[in-house]
Amino acid sequence: MLKTYFEKAGVPWIYDAERPDVHATSSYNRKPKGTKFRNNYETRLATIRKNLSTMDDRILKYRTDRLTNKRQTIDEQQMVAVQKFLVAEATGSQYKHHSAAKARQAQR
């Protein structure tokens, strides 16, 4: 049918009419897909920059959390117990001194 149509139009039989839709959808003219690495490059770069901008705060928070959640060693437990005892002795002696002063004033 094409041959008869082109013959009537006076066009040589080897001529094929260009179809623009073939050029728009042809894989030959399409942009290459690219690799997974190249396609995600900008996204990964933005994520890395964001993480680097907040890294100092995150490191500080991580270190403080580790210190607060760390279990005390036996030496630290003994030191805390001794410190509590010494503080109790110091405050107790203040109360004793204070009550002794009140008793002396009551005797006067």
C-alpha beads as a LAMMPS data file, in Angstrom:
LAMMPS data file: protein, C-alpha beads

108 atoms
107 bonds

1 atom types
1 bond types

-500.0 500.0 xlo xhi
-500.0 500.0 ylo yhi
-500.0 500.0 zlo zhi

Masses

1 110.0

Atoms # bond

1 1 1 0.000 0.000 0.000
2 1 1 2.835 2.388 0.843
3 1 1 4.479 1.718 -2.489
4 1 1 1.367 2.621 -4.424
5 1 1 0.816 5.739 -2.348
6 1 1 4.370 6.980 -2.936
7 1 1 4.247 6.070 -6.601
8 1 1 1.137 8.184 -7.055
9 1 1 2.774 11.073 -5.250
10 1 1 5.791 10.859 -7.526
11 1 1 8.201 9.954 -4.728
12 1 1 10.778 7.217 -5.292
13 1 1 9.856 3.849 -3.771
14 1 1 12.881 3.810 -1.398
15 1 1 11.670 6.880 0.453
16 1 1 10.187 6.280 3.875
17 1 1 8.325 9.125 5.513
18 1 1 9.861 10.230 8.844
19 1 1 7.701 9.649 11.821
20 1 1 8.513 12.138 14.586
21 1 1 7.151 9.875 17.329
22 1 1 9.859 7.312 16.555
23 1 1 12.590 9.869 17.231
24 1 1 11.022 11.013 20.488
25 1 1 10.687 7.520 21.918
26 1 1 13.646 5.833 20.305
27 1 1 16.190 4.390 22.699
28 1 1 18.878 5.676 20.376
29 1 1 17.910 9.296 21.104
30 1 1 17.073 8.841 24.764
31 1 1 19.324 10.132 27.534
32 1 1 21.308 7.293 29.148
33 1 1 19.914 6.035 32.433
34 1 1 23.178 6.328 34.276
35 1 1 24.413 4.226 37.146
36 1 1 22.939 4.053 40.623
37 1 1 26.002 5.902 41.894
38 1 1 25.565 8.802 39.473
39 1 1 21.802 9.065 39.873
40 1 1 22.003 9.428 43.670
41 1 1 25.136 11.573 43.791
42 1 1 23.463 14.916 44.597
43 1 1 21.177 13.366 47.196
44 1 1 24.050 11.645 48.950
45 1 1 26.145 14.804 48.813
46 1 1 23.355 16.840 50.451
47 1 1 22.941 14.202 53.173
48 1 1 26.676 14.157 53.875
49 1 1 26.835 17.957 54.123
50 1 1 23.851 18.043 56.490
51 1 1 25.386 15.352 58.708
52 1 1 28.738 17.122 58.791
53 1 1 27.107 20.400 59.821
54 1 1 25.525 18.796 62.912
55 1 1 28.394 16.429 63.716
56 1 1 29.923 18.452 66.598
57 1 1 26.636 18.601 68.515
58 1 1 25.961 14.923 67.901
59 1 1 29.432 13.901 69.125
60 1 1 29.033 15.989 72.287
61 1 1 25.590 14.511 72.955
62 1 1 26.912 10.988 72.384
63 1 1 29.799 11.484 74.809
64 1 1 27.634 12.994 77.547
65 1 1 25.078 10.204 77.168
66 1 1 27.829 7.615 77.455
67 1 1 29.155 9.236 80.631
68 1 1 25.734 9.490 82.265
69 1 1 24.738 5.922 81.389
70 1 1 28.080 4.344 82.311
71 1 1 28.070 2.000 85.290
72 1 1 30.336 2.991 88.153
73 1 1 33.392 0.893 88.836
74 1 1 34.023 -0.538 92.306
75 1 1 36.603 2.147 93.018
76 1 1 34.155 4.900 92.046
77 1 1 31.426 3.346 94.222
78 1 1 33.781 3.307 97.212
79 1 1 34.840 6.907 96.598
80 1 1 31.202 8.022 96.429
81 1 1 30.444 6.169 99.664
82 1 1 33.408 7.792 101.413
83 1 1 32.395 11.222 100.127
84 1 1 28.826 10.731 101.352
85 1 1 30.133 9.681 104.762
86 1 1 32.426 12.705 104.999
87 1 1 29.639 15.082 103.969
88 1 1 27.328 13.491 106.542
89 1 1 29.996 13.879 109.234
90 1 1 30.553 17.514 108.313
91 1 1 26.870 18.380 108.351
92 1 1 26.322 16.310 111.475
93 1 1 29.075 18.159 113.314
94 1 1 27.484 21.463 112.305
95 1 1 24.196 20.324 113.793
96 1 1 25.952 19.088 116.937
97 1 1 27.790 22.387 117.257
98 1 1 24.576 24.283 116.654
99 1 1 22.621 22.233 119.191
100 1 1 25.468 22.548 121.699
101 1 1 25.363 26.329 121.308
102 1 1 21.608 26.271 121.929
103 1 1 22.105 24.157 125.022
104 1 1 24.723 26.569 126.360
105 1 1 22.432 29.507 125.751
106 1 1 19.621 27.715 127.513
107 1 1 21.844 27.201 130.546
108 1 1 22.659 30.901 130.736

Bonds

1 1 1 2
2 1 2 3
3 1 3 4
4 1 4 5
5 1 5 6
6 1 6 7
7 1 7 8
8 1 8 9
9 1 9 10
10 1 10 11
11 1 11 12
12 1 12 13
13 1 13 14
14 1 14 15
15 1 15 16
16 1 16 17
17 1 17 18
18 1 18 19
19 1 19 20
20 1 20 21
21 1 21 22
22 1 22 23
23 1 23 24
24 1 24 25
25 1 25 26
26 1 26 27
27 1 27 28
28 1 28 29
29 1 29 30
30 1 30 31
31 1 31 32
32 1 32 33
33 1 33 34
34 1 34 35
35 1 35 36
36 1 36 37
37 1 37 38
38 1 38 39
39 1 39 40
40 1 40 41
41 1 41 42
42 1 42 43
43 1 43 44
44 1 44 45
45 1 45 46
46 1 46 47
47 1 47 48
48 1 48 49
49 1 49 50
50 1 50 51
51 1 51 52
52 1 52 53
53 1 53 54
54 1 54 55
55 1 55 56
56 1 56 57
57 1 57 58
58 1 58 59
59 1 59 60
60 1 60 61
61 1 61 62
62 1 62 63
63 1 63 64
64 1 64 65
65 1 65 66
66 1 66 67
67 1 67 68
68 1 68 69
69 1 69 70
70 1 70 71
71 1 71 72
72 1 72 73
73 1 73 74
74 1 74 75
75 1 75 76
76 1 76 77
77 1 77 78
78 1 78 79
79 1 79 80
80 1 80 81
81 1 81 82
82 1 82 83
83 1 83 84
84 1 84 85
85 1 85 86
86 1 86 87
87 1 87 88
88 1 88 89
89 1 89 90
90 1 90 91
91 1 91 92
92 1 92 93
93 1 93 94
94 1 94 95
95 1 95 96
96 1 96 97
97 1 97 98
98 1 98 99
99 1 99 100
100 1 100 101
101 1 101 102
102 1 102 103
103 1 103 104
104 1 104 105
105 1 105 106
106 1 106 107
107 1 107 108
